[in-house]
Amino acid sequence: MSKIYAMYDDDATLLHGAEKLVSKGVRIKEVFSPFPIHGIDPVIGVRKTRLAICAFIYGLTGMSLAIIGMYYFMIYDWPMNIGGKPNYYMYQNIPAFIPITFEVTVLCTAHGMAITYLLRNKTLPGISAKNPDPRTTDDKFVMEINVNEAGMEEEVLINELKDSGAIEINKA
Amino acid sequence: MDYVFSKKSKNITTRVALAGLIIFVLGIIFDGNDYSSLVADDGHNYGFSQRIWVALLSNGIFFFFISLSVLFFIALQYAAEVSWSVVFKRVYESMLSALPLMAAIIFIIIVIGQFGGHHIYHWQHYDMSLEEGMSGYDHLLDHKSFFFNPLFYYPVLLLFMGAFVLYSWYYRKQSLLEDQEGGTRIHFKNFAMSALFLVIFGYGSSVIAWQLIMSVDAHWFSTLFGWYVFAGMWLEGMVYALMLIIYLKGKGLLKEAKGGHIHDMGKWVFALSFLWTYMFFCQFMLIWYADIPEEVTYFQARINDYSVIYWIIFFVNFAIPMLFLMDADAKKKKGLLVMVGCIIFFFHWLDVFIMISPGAMKTEAGVGFIEIGSFLLFLGVFTYIVLRSLASRPLLVKNHPYLEEGKHIHHH
């Protein structure tokens, strides 16, 4: 399956070019950019992220862990007497547990989200980057199109891309 | 298109104020409570009139805070060079117009207390010349005698309130001037003045919170109280501004605010609810944990005698915004925002009321005709002043340098 990589040197040019191509029925597979391009998601049809759902699950896990842990350590296994605070029942001591619950929830959510993000993008440490052109990590922007999904002849597509302001077109 | 303060709106706000006044007066006439527990040190029972003064003072403070927090918000927008809020600048400015009146009401009520009209502020009736060992000597009040000395208290109060009032006039005047003059001279002058204001407000908001509210519980200490009050007041201002904006959008005005702007205001309401909850809990947890007699008095008075109302305030103001406004789309739905906004607006009013009344009324405080009536009276008057001021000038600023950028923000 042959792919076309069109390189741009400006994110706004790429965004407008993408809008024009999509309106002509071209499906853009992917855009590589050194930073998030504002407004590109709906144009190239990126689906809404489900990271928030993961975050909720991680947060719930963290919260449960913290509460169960503190219940076991501080109430059940060996009731801790700290400053004469009531320690026989969980509910009597709950204000003291809230900051720790909060911290563990945030810890689990943040780490879980970061690891999920890296896994999903296949960018964990040690994994080699799948990037069509290393310059997209610096100051260039690349649009990836599958030719058989383009809905038009290859030459026409290349002309269209050149018209939209692409500075370089590579095939793979 | 500009806002016109129609006859209908005038009638509605006037009627809300009048209805409030009638309920307030009826509450006074038919008040059957006995306030026998409210005997002051001098043997005088202030009970009945005390309740009226507490209602007026807490409403004055609540609506003063709405104006004051918007004043702070304008300064913050300048100092942070924010563009999205420029389309709402006139809405914020209109809310400043009630600031001098509310400041005056609070000040007059405090001065009336100084001359013996009521007993809300215990320290006003304490003889600071008492020495240790003499009868009636109060160690904690003696310890705070510098702060409660009228020669210190009133100049400081006047200084901060005066600065706030002058600043509210300043922003309103500069805004009209910028419409005529154009250019960036006024903008950068406002920028510098706003940075100065934030410094004044940083001290002033805490000191005013101690002077107006914390000193009702004259024996009490809490370093976090100023921030707790500040978080609440900021939220109240944002909620009122959001309600006003949705009202204007409903009239087909403010066309420049397309979705994203309402969403941003919704985010403020959501985020500040969490800030308020955070402050509430920080203050409570530290005092609960340390359990020092001088600090727990405030919470004892509230949790022992007003436990239901006190915890409802906490859970409503925390859970309602969290559950209803968590989703990004929810912050764009005007109906939902109005519903959540009205609920937390009322419960933050209750929060201000519960900050003041148990200290002044002991166990005799409550929300009855007098409190609800005075709330409606103040709400009507405040809204009347705000809408009149909103109609008196164009609804959109003309020459703000960030106006174009602010109109075209995008959200997903």
Interface residues (C-beta under 8 A of the other chain):
Chain A: H38 G39 D41 P42 G83 K85 P95 A96 I98 P99
Chain B: F281 F284 M285 W288 Y289 D291 H410 H412
